Amino acid sequence: MPHQGQILQEAIKNSGISITRIVDELGITRPTIYRKFKDETLDYAFVTKIGEIIGHDFSHDFTALQQSVIPFVTSNVAPVSLHTVTSKSVTPQPADQDYAKQLMALQTKYIALLEAYNELLLKVYGPK
């Protein structure tokens, strides 16, 4: 079964929209998007932005299991009062969890965070 990066790559290819146009609209580099094609899990905001550009709804492409591992990163986080926090049961992870997959997921989140930071810097200090 193809992973999320492969699904994204195939949808872009089928859309007929050039990679150059997509990276220009996203404000990222070509190597960045090609790295995303290799990622097993992708950032939710990134996938939705590409979906808007190519006119594709990715909610039908990712299974429920894949959607549950898409890291949800947002810059509009409101402060939460301690009184509004509800408890959530945590399912213990198996001891033989694949650490390489965990490392790749962390790397993906880190790259997404760096790209969000870069966008913020461009907004604050970019051309006026």
N, C-alpha and C positions, 0 to 999 in steps of 0.2 A: 504494500500500500504506500503511495507516495506521501512524503511528509509535507508540512505546510509550505515550506519554501518552494518545493517542486510544484505544488498546486498553484501557488502565486505566479511562478514563472510560466506555467502552462496557460493560465488565464490571460496574462499579459500578451503572450505570443498569439493566442487566439483572438485577442481584441484588435490586433492590427495596429495598435498605437505604439510608437517607437519608444525604446528605452530612454532615448535622449529627451523626449518630451516629458516623460514621467519623472526623470531625475531633476529636470529643470523646474517642474511644478512643485516637487517635493523639497527642492533646495538641498539635495544630497549629491554625492558623486556616483559615477557609474560603478566603481569598485564596491561601494557600499551596497548598492542594490544587488550586485552579483553575490556578495557575501550573504545577503538575506536569502537568496535562492538556495543556499546550502544549509540554512538553519532549519532544524526540525520544528521549532516553535517560533512564532512571530508575535511581535507586539500588536495588540488589538488596534491601537490608533493608527499604526502604520498600514495595516491591512485595510482598514476602512478608508484611509486617504487614497490608497491605490484603487480601491473599489470605486470611489467617487470619480477618479480620473478616467478609468477605463469603462465606467458604467457597468460594473459587475457586482453582484451580491454574493459575497463569500460565505454567508451563513449557510448556504446550501452545499458548499464544497467541503466544509470541515465537519467531521462527525462530532457528536456531543462530547466524546472523550477528548478530541483534539481541541475543541473550544474551551474545555475546562482547564487546559494547560496554557492557553494564550495568556501571557502576562498582561494585566490591565494596568497601563500606566497613564495617568492623567495629571495635568498641571493645575487643574481647578479643584484642589483638595481643600475643603472647608474644615476648620478646626472642629473637633468632636468633643463634646462634653463627656465626662466620665459617666454621667447618669444615663446617657443615650446608648452606651455600649452594651450589647447583649452577648451572652456567652455563646460560644460555638463549640460543638463537639469536634475533637480532632481525631482523625483516623490514624493510628500508628502506621508508619511506613515499614515495609519489609526490610529486614536487616541486610539482605543481599541486593539492595537498590543499586542500580547502575550509576556509579559515580561519574562516569564520563558524560552521561546524559545530563546529570545535575550540573556539571561544570559548563556544558554547552548552554544550558538554560540560563545560568548566571552570566555567562559571557554575552548572550543575546540581550539580557536585561541591561547589562553594563553599557553595551554599545548604544542601545536605545536611550539610556540616560545621558550619555555623552552627546548624542545627536540632539536631544531636547535642550541640553545646556548650550550647545552651539547655536541653536535657533534663538534661544533667549539672549545670548550675547549679540547676535545679529540684530535682534529687535532693539536692544538697549543701545548698542554702540555702532550699529550699522549705518549705512548711508542715509542721510536725511533729506 
